[in-house]
Amino acid sequence: MTEPGTLDKKTFHKFAQLIYEKCGITLGEKKEALVQARVGKRMRALGLTDFEAYFQQVEKDDSGEEVTALLDAISTNVTHFFREPRHFELLGQLVKEWEAKGQTRFRVWCAASSTGEEPYSLAITLNEHLSDARDAKILATDISTRVLEKARQGVYEERHMESVPRTYQTKYFRKELHAEPVRYRVDPSLQKMVTFGRVNLSTPPFPLKGPLDVVFCRNVMIYFDNKVRSRLLDNFFSLLRPKGYLMVGHAESLSGMLSQFKSVEPSVYIKP
Ligand SMILES: C[S@@+](CC[C@H](N)C(=O)[O-])C[C@H]1O[C@@H](n2cnc3c(N)ncnc32)[C@H](O)[C@@H]1O
C-alpha cells in the first residue's frame, strides 16, 4: 500500500489551527513529526496519501465524525491505575473525614479519564475508605470516543494490572478465563459508581451539575495554552463546593493561574 507523503509546514499549521479550535490542544513546531506519524496512521486506515487532501476531507465532513477520529489520533492517552498515588491516598483521607462529619453524598469529576484506569482507581478508593459508598459517584469524561468506549468496557490486559495492589485485584476484578492474552474485567459494583460521557474541556460551560467535592484533572492541561487553562480553572472553581479539592498532574505548572484556589501541597488545591 502507498505510504502517506510528507507533511509540509503550511498543512501542519492548518492541522494545528484546526486541532486548537476543536479541542484546545496547542501543537508547537516540535510536534510536526508527531502529527505526521499520528495523522499518517489515520490516513493509512482511510487509504489516503496526501495530507492536504485529508485536511479538506476533515473540514468537509459535517457529521463531525472525522474530526473525532482526528482528535482520537492526535491525543495522548497514556494512563495507568493509581497513577501519582499521593492523590488517591489524600482522597481516601478526605472522604473518611467528610463521612465522619456526616456527609453521605460524594461527587468526583474525573475530567480526562482516558481508558478508565483513573476513574476505576477513584471508585476503588471511595469504596475502600467510605463505610457507606451508596451515594458516591464518579463522572468520568474525555474528548475521545475511542477511549471512552474502552473505559466503559472495563477490560484490561494483565500488563495494565501491575499497579493495582493484589488485594484489590482479587476484590474488584474478575480474571477472564480462556482469554489470550490474559484479561481482567472490572467488577460491576465499581462500574455502577462511574458514569462515562464525552466532554470537551476546551468548550465550557460543561453539562454538569455541581456542587462537586473533588475534581481530578490530571495530565491534560499540559496540552493547553494559558487561555484555555485559565478558563477551565474558572469553571472547576464554580462547580466545586467550598472546601472542595482540585488535583492536577504533578508535572503541570499552573503557577499564577490559580489565584482563586489555595495551594494545599504540590498539585493539590482547595476552593476556600
Ligand atoms: C495523558 S491522558 C491522561 C489520563 C489521566 N487523566 C491520567 O492522568 O492518567 C490525556 C487525556 O486527555 C484527553 N483530552 C485531550 N484533550 C481533551 C479535551 N479538550 N477535552 C477532554 N479531554 C481531552 C485525551 O483524550 C486523553 O485521554
The ligand as a Gaussian input file, in Angstrom:
#p B3LYP/6-31G(d) Opt

LIG

0 1
 C       -2.417000      11.675000      29.005000
 S       -4.136000      11.273000      29.181000
 C       -4.325000      11.499000      30.924000
 C       -5.249000      10.484000      31.535000
 C       -5.428000      10.559000      33.062000
 N       -6.037000      11.804000      33.467000
 C       -4.124000      10.374000      33.784000
 O       -3.573000      11.335000      34.342000
 O       -3.600000       9.250000      33.776000
 C       -4.894000      12.746000      28.486000
 C       -6.369000      12.570000      28.113000
 O       -6.920000      13.853000      27.855000
 C       -7.860000      13.735000      26.791000
 N       -8.078000      15.063000      26.197000
 C       -7.270000      15.761000      25.369000
 N       -7.839000      16.930000      25.032000
 C       -9.033000      16.981000      25.660000
 C      -10.087000      17.940000      25.705000
 N      -10.034000      19.085000      25.032000
 N      -11.166000      17.654000      26.463000
 C      -11.252000      16.483000      27.154000
 N      -10.291000      15.553000      27.152000
 C       -9.189000      15.788000      26.421000
 C       -7.228000      12.723000      25.860000
 O       -8.193000      12.130000      25.009000
 C       -6.593000      11.733000      26.857000
 O       -7.442000      10.656000      27.119000

